[in-house]
Amino acid sequence: MPLSEHEQKLLEQLEKQLHEDDPKFASSMGSDPGRSWSTRHLVIGVLATLAGVLLLLVGVTIQSIPVGVLGFVVMGAGVYFATMRSSVPGKGKSGGTAGKPGKSRSSFMSNLEERWDERHRGDP
C-alpha cells in the first residue's frame, strides 16, 4: 500500500531531521542519500561469486586444496563487492546544522508532539 503525499512528506522530514541530529547513526542505518546501490557492483560481484564457486568446484574435483581455497576467497570477495554501496557523484550532503544541535533536537521533539496531538484531535 503506497504512502499518501502527506505521509511521504512526513517521512522525508523525519529522515532529514535524523541526518541532522545524528549523522553517524543515520549513515550506519544505510539511509544516507549520498550513497546508493550500484548495478555495476552487483553484476561484477555476482560474476566473481560464480567464478569463485566454479574455481572451488574445480579445486574439489582435482583434489587441490590451494585451488579450492582460492575459489573460496574469490567467492567471498565477489559477495563483498556485490553488497558494497558506492558514492553517487553530485549527491553530497547539503548544508546541515553546524551550530545548535540542542535547538534542532527540541524542535524535532516539539514537531512530533504537535503531530501526536493533531492525530488525537482528528486533524489531518
N, CA, C and O atoms as a GROMACS GRO file, in nm:
protein
  496
    1MET      N    1   0.085  -0.117   0.000
    1MET     CA    2   0.000   0.000   0.000
    1MET      C    3   0.090   0.124   0.000
    1MET      O    4   0.168   0.143   0.093
    2PRO      N    5   0.079   0.207  -0.103
    2PRO     CA    6   0.166   0.325  -0.111
    2PRO      C    7   0.129   0.430  -0.007
    2PRO      O    8   0.016   0.438   0.040
    3LEU      N    9   0.228   0.511   0.026
    3LEU     CA   10   0.207   0.619   0.122
    3LEU      C   11   0.139   0.737   0.053
    3LEU      O   12   0.159   0.762  -0.066
    4SER      N   13   0.058   0.809   0.131
    4SER     CA   14  -0.003   0.929   0.076
    4SER      C   15   0.103   1.039   0.067
    4SER      O   16   0.212   1.025   0.123
    5GLU      N   17   0.072   1.146  -0.003
    5GLU     CA   18   0.168   1.257  -0.016
    5GLU      C   19   0.204   1.314   0.120
    5GLU      O   20   0.320   1.346   0.146
    6HIS      N   21   0.105   1.327   0.206
    6HIS     CA   22   0.130   1.382   0.340
    6HIS      C   23   0.225   1.291   0.419
    6HIS      O   24   0.316   1.338   0.485
    7GLU      N   25   0.202   1.160   0.410
    7GLU     CA   26   0.289   1.065   0.479
    7GLU      C   27   0.430   1.065   0.422
    7GLU      O   28   0.528   1.053   0.496
    8GLN      N   29   0.442   1.079   0.290
    8GLN     CA   30   0.573   1.086   0.228
    8GLN      C   31   0.649   1.210   0.273
    8GLN      O   32   0.769   1.203   0.299
    9LYS      N   33   0.579   1.324   0.283
    9LYS     CA   34   0.644   1.446   0.330
    9LYS      C   35   0.690   1.432   0.474
    9LYS      O   36   0.799   1.476   0.510
   10LEU      N   37   0.605   1.371   0.558
   10LEU     CA   38   0.643   1.350   0.698
   10LEU      C   39   0.765   1.257   0.708
   10LEU      O   40   0.855   1.282   0.788
   11LEU      N   41   0.767   1.153   0.627
   11LEU     CA   42   0.881   1.061   0.627
   11LEU      C   43   1.008   1.132   0.583
   11LEU      O   44   1.114   1.112   0.643
   12GLU      N   45   1.000   1.214   0.479
   12GLU     CA   46   1.116   1.289   0.433
   12GLU      C   47   1.166   1.385   0.541
   12GLU      O   48   1.287   1.399   0.561
   13GLN      N   49   1.074   1.450   0.612
   13GLN     CA   50   1.113   1.540   0.720
   13GLN      C   51   1.182   1.464   0.832
   13GLN      O   52   1.282   1.511   0.887
   14LEU      N   53   1.130   1.347   0.867
   14LEU     CA   54   1.191   1.267   0.972
   14LEU      C   55   1.331   1.220   0.932
   14LEU      O   56   1.424   1.223   1.014
   15GLU      N   57   1.347   1.178   0.807
   15GLU     CA   58   1.479   1.136   0.759
   15GLU      C   59   1.578   1.251   0.762
   15GLU      O   60   1.693   1.235   0.805
   16LYS      N   61   1.534   1.368   0.716
   16LYS     CA   62   1.622   1.485   0.716
   16LYS      C   63   1.663   1.522   0.858
   16LYS      O   64   1.779   1.552   0.884
   17GLN      N   65   1.567   1.518   0.949
   17GLN     CA   66   1.596   1.552   1.088
   17GLN      C   67   1.691   1.451   1.151
   17GLN      O   68   1.780   1.488   1.228
   18LEU      N   69   1.674   1.324   1.117
   18LEU     CA   70   1.764   1.221   1.168
   18LEU      C   71   1.906   1.246   1.119
   18LEU      O   72   2.001   1.233   1.196
   19HIS      N   73   1.922   1.279   0.992
   19HIS     CA   74   2.055   1.308   0.938
   19HIS      C   75   2.117   1.428   1.006
   19HIS      O   76   2.238   1.431   1.028
   20GLU      N   77   2.036   1.528   1.041
   20GLU     CA   78   2.090   1.647   1.106
   20GLU      C   79   2.125   1.620   1.252
   20GLU      O   80   2.227   1.668   1.301
   21ASP      N   81   2.040   1.543   1.322
   21ASP     CA   82   2.061   1.518   1.464
   21ASP      C   83   2.174   1.419   1.490
   21ASP      O   84   2.258   1.443   1.576
   22ASP      N   85   2.176   1.311   1.417
   22ASP     CA   86   2.275   1.206   1.443
   22ASP      C   87   2.321   1.146   1.310
   22ASP      O   88   2.275   1.038   1.272
   23PRO      N   89   2.413   1.214   1.240
   23PRO     CA   90   2.454   1.165   1.109
   23PRO      C   91   2.526   1.030   1.114
   23PRO      O   92   2.517   0.951   1.020
   24LYS      N   93   2.596   1.003   1.225
   24LYS     CA   94   2.666   0.875   1.235
   24LYS      C   95   2.567   0.760   1.241
   24LYS      O   96   2.585   0.658   1.173
   25PHE      N   97   2.463   0.774   1.322
   25PHE     CA   98   2.360   0.671   1.332
   25PHE      C   99   2.286   0.656   1.199
   25PHE      O  100   2.259   0.544   1.155
   26ALA      N  101   2.253   0.769   1.136
   26ALA     CA  102   2.181   0.764   1.010
   26ALA      C  103   2.262   0.693   0.902
   26ALA      O  104   2.206   0.616   0.823
   27SER      N  105   2.393   0.718   0.898
   27SER     CA  106   2.474   0.651   0.796
   27SER      C  107   2.490   0.504   0.829
   27SER      O  108   2.502   0.421   0.738
   28SER      N  109   2.492   0.468   0.958
   28SER     CA  110   2.503   0.327   0.993
   28SER      C  111   2.375   0.251   0.960
   28SER      O  112   2.379   0.130   0.939
   29MET      N  113   2.263   0.320   0.954
   29MET     CA  114   2.138   0.256   0.917
   29MET      C  115   2.124   0.244   0.766
   29MET      O  116   2.029   0.182   0.718
   30GLY      N  117   2.216   0.302   0.691
   30GLY     CA  118   2.214   0.285   0.547
   30GLY      C  119   2.117   0.373   0.474
   30GLY      O  120   2.081   0.343   0.360
   31SER      N  121   2.072   0.480   0.533
   31SER     CA  122   1.977   0.568   0.466
   31SER      C  123   2.041   0.697   0.420
   31SER      O  124   1.973   0.798   0.401
   32ASP      N  125   2.172   0.695   0.402
   32ASP     CA  126   2.244   0.813   0.358
   32ASP      C  127   2.211   0.841   0.212
   32ASP      O  128   2.234   0.755   0.127
   33PRO      N  129   2.156   0.959   0.179
   33PRO     CA  130   2.118   0.986   0.041
   33PRO      C  131   2.237   0.997  -0.053
   33PRO      O  132   2.219   0.991  -0.174
   34GLY      N  133   2.358   1.014  -0.001
   34GLY     CA  134   2.476   1.027  -0.086
   34GLY      C  135   2.534   0.893  -0.127
   34GLY      O  136   2.632   0.888  -0.202
   35ARG      N  137   2.476   0.784  -0.079
   35ARG     CA  138   2.526   0.652  -0.114
   35ARG      C  139   2.410   0.567  -0.164
   35ARG      O  140   2.299   0.576  -0.113
   36SER      N  141   2.437   0.485  -0.265
   36SER     CA  142   2.330   0.403  -0.320
   36SER      C  143   2.386   0.271  -0.371
   36SER      O  144   2.507   0.251  -0.380
   37TRP      N  145   2.295   0.182  -0.404
   37TRP     CA  146   2.334   0.053  -0.459
   37TRP      C  147   2.377   0.073  -0.604
   37TRP      O  148   2.315   0.150  -0.678
   38SER      N  149   2.482   0.005  -0.643
   38SER     CA  150   2.533   0.017  -0.778
   38SER      C  151   2.504  -0.112  -0.855
   38SER      O  152   2.541  -0.220  -0.810
   39THR      N  153   2.440  -0.100  -0.969
   39THR     CA  154   2.410  -0.215  -1.051
   39THR      C  155   2.539  -0.278  -1.102
   39THR      O  156   2.550  -0.400  -1.112
   40ARG      N  157   2.636  -0.193  -1.135
   40ARG     CA  158   2.764  -0.243  -1.184
   40ARG      C  159   2.832  -0.328  -1.078
   40ARG      O  160   2.883  -0.436  -1.108
   41HIS      N  161   2.833  -0.281  -0.953
   41HIS     CA  162   2.892  -0.358  -0.845
   41HIS      C  163   2.820  -0.491  -0.828
   41HIS      O  164   2.883  -0.595  -0.806
   42LEU      N  165   2.689  -0.488  -0.837
   42LEU     CA  166   2.610  -0.609  -0.820
   42LEU      C  167   2.643  -0.712  -0.928
   42LEU      O  168   2.664  -0.830  -0.898
   43VAL      N  169   2.647  -0.669  -1.053
   43VAL     CA  170   2.675  -0.761  -1.164
   43VAL      C  171   2.816  -0.818  -1.153
   43VAL      O  172   2.835  -0.939  -1.166
   44ILE      N  173   2.915  -0.732  -1.130
   44ILE     CA  174   3.054  -0.778  -1.119
   44ILE      C  175   3.068  -0.872  -0.999
   44ILE      O  176   3.137  -0.973  -1.007
   45GLY      N  177   3.004  -0.838  -0.888
   45GLY     CA  178   3.010  -0.922  -0.769
   45GLY      C  179   2.949  -1.059  -0.791
   45GLY      O  180   3.004  -1.160  -0.746
   46VAL      N  181   2.834  -1.064  -0.859
   46VAL     CA  182   2.770  -1.192  -0.887
   46VAL      C  183   2.857  -1.276  -0.980
   46VAL      O  184   2.872  -1.396  -0.959
   47LEU      N  185   2.915  -1.213  -1.082
   47LEU     CA  186   3.004  -1.286  -1.173
   47LEU      C  187   3.127  -1.339  -1.100
   47LEU      O  188   3.170  -1.452  -1.123
   48ALA      N  189   3.184  -1.258  -1.012
   48ALA     CA  190   3.300  -1.303  -0.936
   48ALA      C  191   3.261  -1.416  -0.841
   48ALA      O  192   3.338  -1.510  -0.822
   49THR      N  193   3.143  -1.408  -0.782
   49THR     CA  194   3.097  -1.515  -0.694
   49THR      C  195   3.080  -1.645  -0.771
   49THR      O  196   3.120  -1.751  -0.723
   50LEU      N  197   3.020  -1.638  -0.889
   50LEU     CA  198   3.005  -1.757  -0.971
   50LEU      C  199   3.141  -1.814  -1.012
   50LEU      O  200   3.160  -1.935  -1.013
   51ALA      N  201   3.234  -1.726  -1.047
   51ALA     CA  202   3.370  -1.772  -1.082
   51ALA      C  203   3.434  -1.839  -0.961
   51ALA      O  204   3.503  -1.940  -0.977
   52GLY      N  205   3.414  -1.786  -0.843
   52GLY     CA  206   3.468  -1.846  -0.722
   52GLY      C  207   3.409  -1.982  -0.694
   52GLY      O  208   3.480  -2.074  -0.653
   53VAL      N  209   3.278  -1.996  -0.715
   53VAL     CA  210   3.214  -2.125  -0.695
   53VAL      C  211   3.271  -2.228  -0.794
   53VAL      O  212   3.302  -2.341  -0.757
   54LEU      N  213   3.284  -2.185  -0.920
   54LEU     CA  214   3.342  -2.275  -1.020
   54LEU      C  215   3.485  -2.314  -0.984
   54LEU      O  216   3.523  -2.430  -0.996
   55LEU      N  217   3.563  -2.218  -0.941
   55LEU     CA  218   3.700  -2.246  -0.901
   55LEU      C  219   3.704  -2.340  -0.781
   55LEU      O  220   3.789  -2.429  -0.774
   56LEU      N  221   3.614  -2.320  -0.689
   56LEU     CA  222   3.605  -2.409  -0.572
   56LEU      C  223   3.569  -2.551  -0.615
   56LEU      O  224   3.628  -2.647  -0.565
   57LEU      N  225   3.475  -2.565  -0.707
   57LEU     CA  226   3.437  -2.697  -0.757
   57LEU      C  227   3.552  -2.764  -0.833
   57LEU      O  228   3.573  -2.885  -0.822
   58VAL      N  229   3.626  -2.685  -0.910
   58VAL     CA  230   3.742  -2.739  -0.981
   58VAL      C  231   3.846  -2.787  -0.880
   58VAL      O  232   3.906  -2.893  -0.898
   59GLY      N  233   3.867  -2.710  -0.775
   59GLY     CA  234   3.963  -2.749  -0.672
   59GLY      C  235   3.923  -2.878  -0.602
   59GLY      O  236   4.008  -2.961  -0.571
   60VAL      N  237   3.793  -2.895  -0.578
   60VAL     CA  238   3.746  -3.019  -0.515
   60VAL      C  239   3.760  -3.136  -0.613
   60VAL      O  240   3.798  -3.246  -0.574
   61THR      N  241   3.727  -3.109  -0.740
   61THR     CA  242   3.733  -3.215  -0.841
   61THR      C  243   3.875  -3.267  -0.861
   61THR      O  244   3.897  -3.388  -0.867
   62ILE      N  245   3.972  -3.176  -0.871
   62ILE     CA  246   4.110  -3.220  -0.893
   62ILE      C  247   4.184  -3.244  -0.761
   62ILE      O  248   4.304  -3.272  -0.760
   63GLN      N  249   4.113  -3.231  -0.651
   63GLN     CA  250   4.165  -3.253  -0.516
   63GLN      C  251   4.288  -3.167  -0.488
   63GLN      O  252   4.391  -3.215  -0.441
   64SER      N  253   4.273  -3.037  -0.520
   64SER     CA  254   4.381  -2.941  -0.496
   64SER      C  255   4.331  -2.839  -0.392
   64SER      O  256   4.242  -2.759  -0.420
   65ILE      N  257   4.390  -2.843  -0.275
   65ILE     CA  258   4.348  -2.752  -0.167
   65ILE      C  259   4.374  -2.606  -0.203
   65ILE      O  260   4.285  -2.523  -0.180
   66PRO      N  261   4.491  -2.570  -0.257
   66PRO     CA  262   4.512  -2.427  -0.290
   66PRO      C  263   4.410  -2.372  -0.390
   66PRO      O  264   4.368  -2.257  -0.378
   67VAL      N  265   4.372  -2.451  -0.488
   67VAL     CA  266   4.273  -2.405  -0.586
   67VAL      C  267   4.137  -2.388  -0.518
   67VAL      O  268   4.065  -2.292  -0.547
   68GLY      N  269   4.101  -2.479  -0.431
   68GLY     CA  270   3.974  -2.469  -0.358
   68GLY      C  271   3.971  -2.348  -0.267
   68GLY      O  272   3.870  -2.277  -0.259
   69VAL      N  273   4.083  -2.324  -0.197
   69VAL     CA  274   4.090  -2.207  -0.109
   69VAL      C  275   4.083  -2.079  -0.191
   69VAL      O  276   4.015  -1.984  -0.152
   70LEU      N  277   4.152  -2.074  -0.304
   70LEU     CA  278   4.146  -1.957  -0.392
   70LEU      C  279   4.002  -1.934  -0.441
   70LEU      O  280   3.956  -1.820  -0.446
   71GLY      N  281   3.933  -2.041  -0.475
   71GLY     CA  282   3.794  -2.028  -0.518
   71GLY      C  283   3.706  -1.972  -0.408
   71GLY      O  284   3.619  -1.889  -0.433
   72PHE      N  285   3.729  -2.018  -0.285
   72PHE     CA  286   3.652  -1.968  -0.172
   72PHE      C  287   3.679  -1.819  -0.149
   72PHE      O  288   3.586  -1.743  -0.123
   73VAL      N  289   3.805  -1.778  -0.160
   73VAL     CA  290   3.840  -1.637  -0.141
   73VAL      C  291   3.777  -1.551  -0.250
   73VAL      O  292   3.724  -1.444  -0.222
   74VAL      N  293   3.783  -1.598  -0.376
   74VAL     CA  294   3.722  -1.524  -0.487
   74VAL      C  295   3.571  -1.514  -0.466
   74VAL      O  296   3.511  -1.410  -0.492
   75MET      N  297   3.510  -1.622  -0.421
   75MET     CA  298   3.366  -1.622  -0.395
   75MET      C  299   3.330  -1.520  -0.286
   75MET      O  300   3.235  -1.444  -0.301
   76GLY      N  301   3.406  -1.519  -0.178
   76GLY     CA  302   3.381  -1.424  -0.070
   76GLY      C  303   3.400  -1.280  -0.115
   76GLY      O  304   3.322  -1.192  -0.079
   77ALA      N  305   3.505  -1.256  -0.194
   77ALA     CA  306   3.529  -1.121  -0.246
   77ALA      C  307   3.417  -1.078  -0.339
   77ALA      O  308   3.380  -0.960  -0.340
   78GLY      N  309   3.363  -1.170  -0.415
   78GLY     CA  310   3.250  -1.138  -0.504
   78GLY      C  311   3.126  -1.097  -0.428
   78GLY      O  312   3.057  -1.002  -0.465
   79VAL      N  313   3.098  -1.170  -0.320
   79VAL     CA  314   2.982  -1.135  -0.237
   79VAL      C  315   3.003  -0.998  -0.173
   79VAL      O  316   2.912  -0.916  -0.169
   80TYR      N  317   3.124  -0.974  -0.122
   80TYR     CA  318   3.153  -0.844  -0.060
   80TYR      C  319   3.137  -0.732  -0.162
   80TYR      O  320   3.076  -0.629  -0.132
   81PHE      N  321   3.192  -0.751  -0.282
   81PHE     CA  322   3.186  -0.647  -0.384
   81PHE      C  323   3.042  -0.623  -0.429
   81PHE      O  324   3.004  -0.509  -0.457
   82ALA      N  325   2.961  -0.728  -0.435
   82ALA     CA  326   2.822  -0.714  -0.478
   82ALA      C  327   2.740  -0.636  -0.376
   82ALA      O  328   2.646  -0.566  -0.412
   83THR      N  329   2.775  -0.648  -0.248
   83THR     CA  330   2.696  -0.582  -0.144
   83THR      C  331   2.751  -0.446  -0.105
   83THR      O  332   2.695  -0.380  -0.017
   84MET      N  333   2.859  -0.402  -0.167
   84MET     CA  334   2.915  -0.270  -0.137
   84MET      C  335   2.822  -0.161  -0.188
   84MET      O  336   2.754  -0.178  -0.289
   85ARG      N  337   2.818  -0.052  -0.117
   85ARG     CA  338   2.744   0.066  -0.162
   85ARG      C  339   2.845   0.166  -0.215
   85ARG      O  340   2.955   0.180  -0.160
   86SER      N  341   2.808   0.235  -0.320
   86SER     CA  342   2.902   0.329  -0.380
   86SER      C  343   2.851   0.472  -0.365
   86SER      O  344   2.731   0.495  -0.354
   87SER      N  345   2.944   0.566  -0.367
   87SER     CA  346   2.908   0.707  -0.362
   87SER      C  347   2.849   0.747  -0.496
   87SER      O  348   2.898   0.708  -0.601
   88VAL      N  349   2.744   0.826  -0.489
   88VAL     CA  350   2.684   0.879  -0.610
   88VAL      C  351   2.742   1.018  -0.630
   88VAL      O  352   2.721   1.106  -0.546
   89PRO      N  353   2.816   1.042  -0.739
   89PRO     CA  354   2.875   1.174  -0.759
   89PRO      C  355   2.767   1.280  -0.778
   89PRO      O  356   2.667   1.259  -0.846
   90GLY      N  357   2.791   1.395  -0.714
   90GLY     CA  358   2.700   1.507  -0.727
   90GLY      C  359   2.586   1.504  -0.627
   90GLY      O  360   2.502   1.594  -0.627
   91LYS      N  361   2.582   1.404  -0.541
   91LYS     CA  362   2.477   1.397  -0.440
   91LYS      C  363   2.537   1.402  -0.302
   91LYS      O  364   2.506   1.318  -0.218
   92GLY      N  365   2.621   1.500  -0.278
   92GLY     CA  366   2.684   1.512  -0.148
   92GLY      C  367   2.586   1.566  -0.046
   92GLY      O  368   2.474   1.604  -0.080
   93LYS      N  369   2.628   1.569   0.078
   93LYS     CA  370   2.543   1.626   0.182
   93LYS      C  371   2.533   1.775   0.162
   93LYS      O  372   2.631   1.843   0.131
   94SER      N  373   2.414   1.825   0.182
   94SER     CA  374   2.393   1.968   0.164
   94SER      C  375   2.374   2.035   0.298
   94SER      O  376   2.286   1.998   0.377
   95GLY      N  377   2.456   2.133   0.322
   95GLY     CA  378   2.440   2.216   0.442
   95GLY      C  379   2.456   2.139   0.570
   95GLY      O  380   2.563   2.088   0.602
   96GLY      N  381   2.344   2.131   0.645
   96GLY     CA  382   2.350   2.064   0.774
   96GLY      C  383   2.340   2.169   0.883
   96GLY      O  384   2.338   2.288   0.853
   97THR      N  385   2.333   2.127   1.007
   97THR     CA  386   2.329   2.222   1.116
   97THR      C  387   2.464   2.224   1.182
   97THR      O  388   2.506   2.126   1.244
   98ALA      N  389   2.532   2.334   1.170
   98ALA     CA  390   2.664   2.344   1.228
   98ALA      C  391   2.659   2.400   1.370
   98ALA      O  392   2.749   2.376   1.450
   99GLY      N  393   2.553   2.474   1.400
   99GLY     CA  394   2.556   2.549   1.524
   99GLY      C  395   2.490   2.487   1.644
   99GLY      O  396   2.558   2.463   1.744
  100LYS      N  397   2.359   2.459   1.640
  100LYS     CA  398   2.284   2.432   1.761
  100LYS      C  399   2.212   2.298   1.755
  100LYS      O  400   2.095   2.294   1.717
  101PRO      N  401   2.279   2.189   1.790
  101PRO     CA  402   2.210   2.061   1.786
  101PRO      C  403   2.100   2.051   1.891
  101PRO      O  404   2.001   1.981   1.868
  102GLY      N  405   2.112   2.118   2.004
  102GLY     CA  406   2.010   2.115   2.107
  102GLY      C  407   1.880   2.176   2.060
  102GLY      O  408   1.773   2.122   2.088
  103LYS      N  409   1.889   2.285   1.989
  103LYS     CA  410   1.770   2.352   1.939
  103LYS      C  411   1.698   2.266   1.836
  103LYS      O  412   1.575   2.252   1.841
  104SER      N  413   1.773   2.206   1.743
  104SER     CA  414   1.709   2.125   1.642
  104SER      C  415   1.645   2.002   1.705
  104SER      O  416   1.539   1.958   1.661
  105ARG      N  417   1.708   1.948   1.808
  105ARG     CA  418   1.651   1.831   1.875
  105ARG      C  419   1.521   1.868   1.944
  105ARG      O  420   1.424   1.793   1.936
  106SER      N  421   1.516   1.982   2.011
  106SER     CA  422   1.394   2.020   2.080
  106SER      C  423   1.286   2.055   1.980
  106SER      O  424   1.168   2.026   2.004
  107SER      N  425   1.320   2.117   1.867
  107SER     CA  426   1.219   2.147   1.767
  107SER      C  427   1.169   2.018   1.704
  107SER      O  428   1.051   2.007   1.669
  108PHE      N  429   1.256   1.922   1.689
  108PHE     CA  430   1.216   1.792   1.637
  108PHE      C  431   1.113   1.728   1.730
  108PHE      O  432   1.010   1.679   1.687
  109MET      N  433   1.145   1.730   1.858
  109MET     CA  434   1.053   1.671   1.957
  109MET      C  435   0.922   1.749   1.962
  109MET      O  436   0.815   1.689   1.975
  110SER      N  437   0.929   1.881   1.954
  110SER     CA  438   0.805   1.959   1.958
  110SER      C  439   0.720   1.932   1.834
  110SER      O  440   0.597   1.929   1.842
  111ASN      N  441   0.786   1.913   1.718
  111ASN     CA  442   0.710   1.878   1.597
  111ASN      C  443   0.641   1.744   1.614
  111ASN      O  444   0.525   1.728   1.574
  112LEU      N  445   0.711   1.647   1.671
  112LEU     CA  446   0.649   1.516   1.694
  112LEU      C  447   0.532   1.526   1.790
  112LEU      O  448   0.428   1.463   1.770
  113GLU      N  449   0.548   1.606   1.896
  113GLU     CA  450   0.439   1.624   1.992
  113GLU      C  451   0.318   1.690   1.928
  113GLU      O  452   0.204   1.652   1.955
  114GLU      N  453   0.343   1.790   1.842
  114GLU     CA  454   0.232   1.857   1.773
  114GLU      C  455   0.158   1.759   1.684
  114GLU      O  456   0.035   1.757   1.681
  115ARG      N  457   0.233   1.676   1.610
  115ARG     CA  458   0.169   1.579   1.522
  115ARG      C  459   0.088   1.478   1.603
  115ARG      O  460  -0.021   1.438   1.563
  116TRP      N  461   0.142   1.437   1.717
  116TRP     CA  462   0.071   1.342   1.803
  116TRP      C  463  -0.060   1.402   1.851
  116TRP      O  464  -0.164   1.337   1.849
  117ASP      N  465  -0.054   1.529   1.895
  117ASP     CA  466  -0.174   1.597   1.941
  117ASP      C  467  -0.276   1.613   1.829
  117ASP      O  468  -0.396   1.597   1.852
  118GLU      N  469  -0.230   1.644   1.707
  118GLU     CA  470  -0.320   1.658   1.592
  118GLU      C  471  -0.391   1.527   1.562
  118GLU      O  472  -0.509   1.527   1.528
  119ARG      N  473  -0.320   1.416   1.573
  119ARG     CA  474  -0.383   1.286   1.548
  119ARG      C  475  -0.493   1.257   1.648
  119ARG      O  476  -0.599   1.206   1.613
  120HIS      N  477  -0.466   1.291   1.774
  120HIS     CA  478  -0.567   1.262   1.876
  120HIS      C  479  -0.688   1.355   1.864
  120HIS      O  480  -0.798   1.318   1.904
  121ARG      N  481  -0.668   1.474   1.810
  121ARG     CA  482  -0.781   1.565   1.788
  121ARG      C  483  -0.855   1.531   1.661
  121ARG      O  484  -0.970   1.571   1.643
  122GLY      N  485  -0.789   1.455   1.571
  122GLY     CA  486  -0.853   1.420   1.445
  122GLY      C  487  -0.820   1.514   1.332
  122GLY      O  488  -0.879   1.504   1.224
  123ASP      N  489  -0.725   1.609   1.354
  123ASP     CA  490  -0.683   1.700   1.249
  123ASP      C  491  -0.595   1.625   1.148
  123ASP      O  492  -0.520   1.537   1.188
  124PRO      N  493  -0.604   1.659   1.016
  124PRO     CA  494  -0.517   1.592   0.918
  124PRO      C  495  -0.374   1.637   0.924
  124PRO      O  496  -0.291   1.589   0.846
   0.00000   0.00000   0.00000
